[in-house]
């Protein structure tokens, strides 16, 4: 059975998600529809990248991912379809594909949007569905559209490092108000070099050890751990870290293009600093 995943920033407050799945059940009969999430913060590409990378890694080759994030960043006559890690990712030409792939994907094509084709959410959804059916019928990715030699490129938000520190930014706050920081375990250990460390965040809060599970500390106590996706997480055992410490996520206006540093306008409440000694 073919799998189509759906990821969006549409939310669950109205009819759109149900309507999209109803439309896909007609356009792609027999496909298994899987929701990743529809609660990405509006236009939040760093958060979308974190969610997509974490989820897509667990799907089989050939899965078709429809990523409906920031679809109308600009008026366009095409959308993108890329092949990455044996899977297909369909999204708007807004830089997200290069963030998910952490660089340029192997093959990217532009799927044209016809002059008479609706440029709304359903028009784009049905264009993705057409591409899915074309692939399922045996067509090659290169046959579906013009190879994309020029498209929007954006870099992932990377932590800043120095000899004795690493500064990360909050990229996601989950349903339990656990705070996810864009520092991976690999980055942490490479910078740490077996040294002791202290993790600083708002209100001069400090954590000097890593936990394996939330229950490693008493209820109501703070902790730091690397989550299942491999990212640093600050949490409170059976509490809400984001609310208690006044921590907030990354804002849309702080994501810069490939040519810029990506660290302009950062406020302290969004930065988590690890000091090594």
C-alpha positions as YAML, in Angstrom:
chain: A
units: angstrom
residues:
- id: 1
  name: UNK
  ca: [0.00, 0.00, 0.00]
- id: 2
  name: UNK
  ca: [1.35, 3.46, -0.91]
- id: 3
  name: UNK
  ca: [1.71, 6.00, 1.88]
- id: 4
  name: UNK
  ca: [1.03, 9.74, 1.71]
- id: 5
  name: UNK
  ca: [1.92, 11.84, 4.75]
- id: 6
  name: UNK
  ca: [0.44, 15.24, 5.46]
- id: 7
  name: UNK
  ca: [2.19, 18.01, 7.38]
- id: 8
  name: UNK
  ca: [0.80, 21.53, 7.59]
- id: 9
  name: UNK
  ca: [0.46, 24.73, 9.59]
- id: 10
  name: UNK
  ca: [-3.30, 24.78, 8.98]
- id: 11
  name: UNK
  ca: [-4.36, 23.76, 12.49]
- id: 12
  name: UNK
  ca: [-7.41, 21.74, 13.49]
- id: 13
  name: UNK
  ca: [-9.90, 24.52, 14.12]
- id: 14
  name: UNK
  ca: [-11.86, 24.25, 10.88]
- id: 15
  name: UNK
  ca: [-12.79, 21.89, 8.06]
- id: 16
  name: UNK
  ca: [-9.61, 22.06, 5.97]
- id: 17
  name: UNK
  ca: [-7.72, 18.99, 7.19]
- id: 18
  name: UNK
  ca: [-10.77, 16.74, 6.88]
- id: 19
  name: UNK
  ca: [-11.57, 18.20, 3.48]
- id: 20
  name: UNK
  ca: [-8.01, 17.66, 2.25]
- id: 21
  name: UNK
  ca: [-8.10, 14.01, 3.29]
- id: 22
  name: UNK
  ca: [-11.48, 13.61, 1.66]
- id: 23
  name: UNK
  ca: [-10.13, 15.06, -1.59]
- id: 24
  name: UNK
  ca: [-7.06, 12.82, -1.48]
- id: 25
  name: UNK
  ca: [-9.23, 9.75, -0.89]
- id: 26
  name: UNK
  ca: [-10.84, 10.54, -4.24]
- id: 27
  name: UNK
  ca: [-7.73, 11.59, -6.14]
- id: 28
  name: UNK
  ca: [-5.44, 8.86, -4.74]
- id: 29
  name: UNK
  ca: [-7.70, 5.87, -4.04]
- id: 30
  name: UNK
  ca: [-5.99, 3.13, -2.09]
- id: 31
  name: UNK
  ca: [-3.28, 5.35, -0.63]
- id: 32
  name: UNK
  ca: [-2.80, 5.24, 3.12]
- id: 33
  name: UNK
  ca: [-3.05, 8.78, 4.50]
- id: 34
  name: UNK
  ca: [-0.93, 9.52, 7.56]
- id: 35
  name: UNK
  ca: [-1.03, 12.80, 9.48]
- id: 36
  name: UNK
  ca: [2.35, 13.93, 10.77]
- id: 37
  name: UNK
  ca: [0.95, 17.13, 12.27]
- id: 38
  name: UNK
  ca: [-1.19, 20.09, 11.29]
- id: 39
  name: UNK
  ca: [-0.12, 22.24, 14.21]
- id: 40
  name: UNK
  ca: [3.15, 23.72, 13.02]
- id: 41
  name: UNK
  ca: [3.29, 27.34, 14.15]
- id: 42
  name: UNK
  ca: [2.29, 29.49, 11.16]
- id: 43
  name: UNK
  ca: [5.16, 30.05, 8.72]
- id: 44
  name: UNK
  ca: [7.68, 28.52, 11.17]
- id: 45
  name: UNK
  ca: [10.21, 26.80, 8.90]
- id: 46
  name: UNK
  ca: [12.71, 25.84, 11.64]
- id: 47
  name: UNK
  ca: [9.98, 24.06, 13.58]
- id: 48
  name: UNK
  ca: [8.65, 22.43, 10.41]
- id: 49
  name: UNK
  ca: [12.16, 21.20, 9.61]
- id: 50
  name: UNK
  ca: [12.55, 19.64, 13.05]
- id: 51
  name: UNK
  ca: [9.16, 17.91, 12.84]
- id: 52
  name: UNK
  ca: [9.61, 16.66, 9.28]
- id: 53
  name: UNK
  ca: [13.13, 15.34, 9.77]
- id: 54
  name: UNK
  ca: [12.13, 13.54, 12.93]
- id: 55
  name: UNK
  ca: [9.06, 11.93, 11.37]
- id: 56
  name: UNK
  ca: [10.28, 11.18, 7.85]
- id: 57
  name: UNK
  ca: [13.24, 9.16, 9.16]
- id: 58
  name: UNK
  ca: [10.80, 6.44, 10.26]
- id: 59
  name: UNK
  ca: [8.96, 5.97, 6.96]
- id: 60
  name: UNK
  ca: [9.80, 3.42, 4.28]
- id: 61
  name: UNK
  ca: [11.38, 4.22, 0.95]
- id: 62
  name: UNK
  ca: [8.85, 5.41, -1.61]
- id: 63
  name: UNK
  ca: [6.73, 7.34, 0.91]
- id: 64
  name: UNK
  ca: [5.25, 10.53, -0.55]
- id: 65
  name: UNK
  ca: [5.34, 13.46, 1.88]
- id: 66
  name: UNK
  ca: [3.03, 16.42, 1.22]
- id: 67
  name: UNK
  ca: [4.33, 19.37, 3.25]
- id: 68
  name: UNK
  ca: [1.81, 22.21, 3.20]
- id: 69
  name: UNK
  ca: [3.80, 24.84, 5.11]
- id: 70
  name: UNK
  ca: [3.90, 28.52, 4.17]
- id: 71
  name: UNK
  ca: [2.38, 27.71, 0.79]
- id: 72
  name: UNK
  ca: [1.82, 31.31, -0.17]
- id: 73
  name: UNK
  ca: [5.15, 32.84, 0.77]
- id: 74
  name: UNK
  ca: [5.10, 34.35, -2.70]
- id: 75
  name: UNK
  ca: [2.98, 34.08, -5.83]
- id: 76
  name: UNK
  ca: [4.42, 31.20, -7.83]
- id: 77
  name: UNK
  ca: [3.71, 29.29, -11.02]
- id: 78
  name: UNK
  ca: [5.12, 26.04, -9.66]
- id: 79
  name: UNK
  ca: [5.69, 23.88, -6.59]
- id: 80
  name: UNK
  ca: [8.59, 21.50, -5.91]
- id: 81
  name: UNK
  ca: [8.94, 17.74, -5.74]
- id: 82
  name: UNK
  ca: [12.22, 16.29, -4.51]
- id: 83
  name: UNK
  ca: [13.64, 12.84, -3.99]
- id: 84
  name: UNK
  ca: [15.54, 12.51, -0.71]
- id: 85
  name: UNK
  ca: [16.67, 9.36, 1.11]
- id: 86
  name: UNK
  ca: [14.53, 7.27, -1.21]
- id: 87
  name: UNK
  ca: [11.38, 9.22, -0.34]
- id: 88
  name: UNK
  ca: [9.48, 12.02, -2.10]
- id: 89
  name: UNK
  ca: [8.91, 15.44, -0.57]
- id: 90
  name: UNK
  ca: [6.40, 17.85, -2.15]
- id: 91
  name: UNK
  ca: [6.34, 21.44, -0.91]
- id: 92
  name: UNK
  ca: [6.25, 25.08, -1.95]
- id: 93
  name: UNK
  ca: [9.36, 26.75, -3.34]
- id: 94
  name: UNK
  ca: [10.06, 28.53, -0.06]
- id: 95
  name: UNK
  ca: [13.41, 27.10, 1.08]
- id: 96
  name: UNK
  ca: [11.96, 24.33, 3.23]
- id: 97
  name: UNK
  ca: [13.18, 21.50, 1.00]
- id: 98
  name: UNK
  ca: [16.84, 22.46, 1.49]
- id: 99
  name: UNK
  ca: [16.30, 22.74, 5.25]
- id: 100
  name: UNK
  ca: [14.78, 19.26, 5.51]
- id: 101
  name: UNK
  ca: [17.49, 17.77, 3.29]
- id: 102
  name: UNK
  ca: [20.22, 19.76, 5.06]
- id: 103
  name: UNK
  ca: [21.49, 20.85, 1.67]
- id: 104
  name: UNK
  ca: [20.54, 20.26, -1.93]
- id: 105
  name: UNK
  ca: [18.43, 17.12, -2.48]
- id: 106
  name: UNK
  ca: [19.54, 14.67, -5.15]
- id: 107
  name: UNK
  ca: [16.79, 15.49, -7.64]
- id: 108
  name: UNK
  ca: [14.30, 18.37, -7.56]
- id: 109
  name: UNK
  ca: [11.70, 19.13, -10.22]
- id: 110
  name: UNK
  ca: [9.30, 22.00, -10.64]
- id: 111
  name: UNK
  ca: [5.69, 20.91, -10.89]
- id: 112
  name: UNK
  ca: [3.98, 23.60, -12.99]
- id: 113
  name: UNK
  ca: [0.72, 25.12, -11.85]
- id: 114
  name: UNK
  ca: [-1.45, 25.65, -14.90]
- id: 115
  name: UNK
  ca: [-2.91, 29.07, -15.70]
- id: 116
  name: UNK
  ca: [-6.39, 27.73, -15.15]
- id: 117
  name: UNK
  ca: [-5.42, 25.79, -12.04]
- id: 118
  name: UNK
  ca: [-6.50, 27.19, -8.66]
- id: 119
  name: UNK
  ca: [-3.57, 28.57, -6.69]
- id: 120
  name: UNK
  ca: [-5.22, 27.87, -3.35]
- id: 121
  name: UNK
  ca: [-4.54, 25.05, -0.87]
- id: 122
  name: UNK
  ca: [-6.69, 22.55, -2.73]
- id: 123
  name: UNK
  ca: [-5.21, 23.43, -6.10]
- id: 124
  name: UNK
  ca: [-1.74, 22.72, -4.77]
- id: 125
  name: UNK
  ca: [-2.90, 19.59, -2.95]
- id: 126
  name: UNK
  ca: [-4.38, 18.21, -6.17]
- id: 127
  name: UNK
  ca: [-1.18, 19.04, -8.05]
- id: 128
  name: UNK
  ca: [0.74, 16.97, -5.51]
- id: 129
  name: UNK
  ca: [-1.84, 14.19, -5.89]
- id: 130
  name: UNK
  ca: [-1.33, 14.19, -9.66]
- id: 131
  name: UNK
  ca: [2.43, 13.79, -9.15]
- id: 132
  name: UNK
  ca: [1.83, 10.94, -6.71]
- id: 133
  name: UNK
  ca: [-0.34, 9.12, -9.23]
- id: 134
  name: UNK
  ca: [2.18, 9.70, -12.01]
- id: 135
  name: UNK
  ca: [4.92, 8.12, -9.92]
- id: 136
  name: UNK
  ca: [2.66, 5.26, -8.93]
- id: 137
  name: UNK
  ca: [1.92, 4.59, -12.59]
- id: 138
  name: UNK
  ca: [5.62, 4.12, -13.28]
- id: 139
  name: UNK
  ca: [6.74, 7.53, -14.46]
- id: 140
  name: UNK
  ca: [10.16, 8.79, -13.41]
- id: 141
  name: UNK
  ca: [10.56, 11.89, -11.30]
- id: 142
  name: UNK
  ca: [12.40, 13.63, -14.15]
- id: 143
  name: UNK
  ca: [9.34, 13.11, -16.38]
- id: 144
  name: UNK
  ca: [7.04, 15.04, -14.07]
- id: 145
  name: UNK
  ca: [8.45, 18.50, -14.60]
- id: 146
  name: UNK
  ca: [11.42, 20.66, -15.41]
- id: 147
  name: UNK
  ca: [14.54, 19.99, -13.38]
- id: 148
  name: UNK
  ca: [14.84, 22.74, -10.79]
- id: 149
  name: UNK
  ca: [18.24, 24.35, -11.24]
- id: 150
  name: UNK
  ca: [17.21, 27.49, -9.39]
- id: 151
  name: UNK
  ca: [14.95, 27.50, -6.36]
- id: 152
  name: UNK
  ca: [14.83, 29.12, -2.95]
- id: 153
  name: UNK
  ca: [17.61, 27.93, -0.64]
- id: 154
  name: UNK
  ca: [17.59, 28.44, 3.12]
- id: 155
  name: UNK
  ca: [19.98, 27.05, 5.68]
- id: 156
  name: UNK
  ca: [18.99, 25.36, 8.89]
- id: 157
  name: UNK
  ca: [19.30, 27.43, 12.00]
- id: 158
  name: UNK
  ca: [22.62, 26.28, 13.47]
- id: 159
  name: UNK
  ca: [23.96, 26.80, 16.99]
- id: 160
  name: UNK
  ca: [26.81, 29.25, 17.46]
- id: 161
  name: UNK
  ca: [29.98, 27.83, 18.94]
- id: 162
  name: UNK
  ca: [33.15, 29.02, 20.60]
- id: 163
  name: UNK
  ca: [35.99, 27.22, 22.29]
- id: 164
  name: UNK
  ca: [34.15, 26.92, 25.59]
- id: 165
  name: UNK
  ca: [30.49, 27.36, 24.70]
- id: 166
  name: UNK
  ca: [27.66, 26.52, 22.35]
- id: 167
  name: UNK
  ca: [24.58, 28.73, 21.92]
- id: 168
  name: UNK
  ca: [21.39, 27.08, 20.70]
- id: 169
  name: UNK
  ca: [17.98, 28.47, 19.83]
- id: 170
  name: UNK
  ca: [14.56, 27.13, 20.76]
- id: 171
  name: UNK
  ca: [12.93, 25.57, 17.70]
- id: 172
  name: UNK
  ca: [9.97, 23.72, 19.17]
- id: 173
  name: UNK
  ca: [7.77, 23.60, 22.25]
- id: 174
  name: UNK
  ca: [5.75, 20.39, 22.51]
- id: 175
  name: UNK
  ca: [2.34, 19.65, 23.99]
- id: 176
  name: UNK
  ca: [3.85, 19.22, 27.46]
- id: 177
  name: UNK
  ca: [5.70, 22.54, 27.07]
- id: 178
  name: UNK
  ca: [9.03, 20.77, 26.90]
- id: 179
  name: UNK
  ca: [11.51, 22.99, 25.08]
- id: 180
  name: UNK
  ca: [13.54, 21.64, 22.14]
- id: 181
  name: UNK
  ca: [16.82, 23.38, 21.28]
- id: 182
  name: UNK
  ca: [18.66, 23.11, 17.95]
- id: 183
  name: UNK
  ca: [21.67, 21.38, 19.50]
- id: 184
  name: UNK
  ca: [22.08, 17.75, 18.54]
- id: 185
  name: UNK
  ca: [23.79, 15.16, 20.69]
- id: 186
  name: UNK
  ca: [26.58, 14.93, 18.09]
- id: 187
  name: UNK
  ca: [27.18, 18.70, 18.15]
- id: 188
  name: UNK
  ca: [27.09, 18.71, 21.94]
- id: 189
  name: UNK
  ca: [29.62, 15.91, 22.36]
- id: 190
  name: UNK
  ca: [31.97, 17.28, 19.70]
- id: 191
  name: UNK
  ca: [32.03, 20.63, 21.44]
- id: 192
  name: UNK
  ca: [32.12, 19.15, 24.93]
- id: 193
  name: UNK
  ca: [35.27, 17.02, 24.50]
- id: 194
  name: UNK
  ca: [34.58, 15.14, 27.75]
- id: 195
  name: UNK
  ca: [34.47, 18.37, 29.80]
- id: 196
  name: UNK
  ca: [31.96, 19.27, 32.49]
- id: 197
  name: UNK
  ca: [29.19, 21.61, 31.40]
- id: 198
  name: UNK
  ca: [26.45, 23.95, 32.60]
- id: 199
  name: UNK
  ca: [23.30, 24.72, 30.61]
- id: 200
  name: UNK
  ca: [22.03, 28.27, 31.17]
- id: 201
  name: UNK
  ca: [18.63, 29.64, 30.18]
- id: 202
  name: UNK
  ca: [16.19, 32.30, 31.33]
- id: 203
  name: UNK
  ca: [16.10, 33.56, 34.92]
- id: 204
  name: UNK
  ca: [19.64, 32.32, 35.51]
- id: 205
  name: UNK
  ca: [18.43, 28.75, 35.62]
- id: 206
  name: UNK
  ca: [21.27, 26.21, 35.36]
- id: 207
  name: UNK
  ca: [21.39, 22.47, 34.66]
- id: 208
  name: UNK
  ca: [24.72, 20.66, 35.02]
- id: 209
  name: UNK
  ca: [23.85, 17.07, 34.15]
- id: 210
  name: UNK
  ca: [21.97, 15.10, 31.51]
- id: 211
  name: UNK
  ca: [19.04, 12.81, 32.24]
- id: 212
  name: UNK
  ca: [17.96, 9.75, 30.30]
- id: 213
  name: UNK
  ca: [14.26, 10.02, 31.19]
- id: 214
  name: UNK
  ca: [11.96, 12.58, 32.82]
- id: 215
  name: UNK
  ca: [11.67, 10.40, 35.92]
- id: 216
  name: UNK
  ca: [15.39, 10.75, 36.64]
- id: 217
  name: UNK
  ca: [14.50, 13.84, 38.69]
- id: 218
  name: UNK
  ca: [11.74, 14.35, 41.28]
- id: 219
  name: UNK
  ca: [8.38, 15.72, 40.16]
- id: 220
  name: UNK
  ca: [8.51, 19.45, 39.60]
- id: 221
  name: UNK
  ca: [12.28, 19.52, 39.05]
- id: 222
  name: UNK
  ca: [13.98, 20.68, 35.86]
- id: 223
  name: UNK
  ca: [16.11, 18.47, 33.64]
- id: 224
  name: UNK
  ca: [17.97, 18.37, 30.34]
- id: 225
  name: UNK
  ca: [18.10, 15.37, 28.04]
- id: 226
  name: UNK
  ca: [18.47, 14.42, 24.41]
- id: 227
  name: UNK
  ca: [15.08, 13.41, 23.02]
- id: 228
  name: UNK
  ca: [14.20, 10.62, 20.61]
- id: 229
  name: UNK
  ca: [15.07, 12.86, 17.65]
- id: 230
  name: UNK
  ca: [18.53, 13.49, 19.10]
- id: 231
  name: UNK
  ca: [17.98, 17.15, 20.09]
- id: 232
  name: UNK
  ca: [18.61, 18.84, 23.43]
- id: 233
  name: UNK
  ca: [15.42, 19.21, 25.42]
- id: 234
  name: UNK
  ca: [14.74, 21.20, 28.59]
- id: 235
  name: UNK
  ca: [11.83, 19.93, 30.62]
- id: 236
  name: UNK
  ca: [10.24, 19.70, 34.05]
- id: 237
  name: UNK
  ca: [9.15, 16.31, 35.30]
- id: 238
  name: UNK
  ca: [5.33, 16.53, 35.16]
- id: 239
  name: UNK
  ca: [5.55, 20.28, 34.68]
- id: 240
  name: UNK
  ca: [5.65, 22.87, 31.89]
- id: 241
  name: UNK
  ca: [9.13, 24.26, 31.33]
- id: 242
  name: UNK
  ca: [8.21, 26.81, 28.66]
- id: 243
  name: UNK
  ca: [5.51, 28.43, 30.76]
- id: 244
  name: UNK
  ca: [7.39, 28.37, 34.05]
- id: 245
  name: UNK
  ca: [10.62, 29.78, 32.64]
- id: 246
  name: UNK
  ca: [9.03, 32.13, 30.09]
- id: 247
  name: UNK
  ca: [10.76, 30.46, 27.16]
- id: 248
  name: UNK
  ca: [9.56, 31.08, 23.62]
- id: 249
  name: UNK
  ca: [10.27, 29.63, 20.21]
- id: 250
  name: UNK
  ca: [11.94, 31.02, 17.13]
- id: 251
  name: UNK
  ca: [10.02, 33.68, 15.17]
- id: 252
  name: UNK
  ca: [9.43, 33.85, 11.43]
- id: 253
  name: UNK
  ca: [11.23, 37.18, 11.07]
- id: 254
  name: UNK
  ca: [14.43, 35.66, 12.44]
- id: 255
  name: UNK
  ca: [14.89, 33.12, 9.65]
- id: 256
  name: UNK
  ca: [17.29, 34.65, 7.14]
- id: 257
  name: UNK
  ca: [18.35, 33.64, 3.68]
- id: 258
  name: UNK
  ca: [21.44, 31.69, 2.68]
- id: 259
  name: UNK
  ca: [23.45, 34.89, 2.36]
- id: 260
  name: UNK
  ca: [22.91, 36.06, 5.94]
- id: 261
  name: UNK
  ca: [24.23, 34.81, 9.25]
- id: 262
  name: UNK
  ca: [20.89, 33.68, 10.64]
- id: 263
  name: UNK
  ca: [21.62, 35.08, 14.10]
- id: 264
  name: UNK
  ca: [20.27, 38.59, 13.86]
- id: 265
  name: UNK
  ca: [17.73, 39.92, 16.38]
- id: 266
  name: UNK
  ca: [18.11, 36.98, 18.78]
- id: 267
  name: UNK
  ca: [16.73, 37.68, 22.24]
- id: 268
  name: UNK
  ca: [18.08, 36.03, 25.36]
- id: 269
  name: UNK
  ca: [14.81, 34.26, 26.10]
- id: 270
  name: UNK
  ca: [15.25, 32.32, 22.86]
- id: 271
  name: UNK
  ca: [18.86, 31.35, 23.45]
- id: 272
  name: UNK
  ca: [20.11, 28.42, 25.52]
- id: 273
  name: UNK
  ca: [23.85, 28.56, 26.30]
- id: 274
  name: UNK
  ca: [26.03, 25.61, 27.24]
- id: 275
  name: UNK
  ca: [29.32, 26.48, 28.96]
- id: 276
  name: UNK
  ca: [32.09, 23.86, 29.04]
- id: 277
  name: UNK
  ca: [34.81, 23.84, 31.69]
...
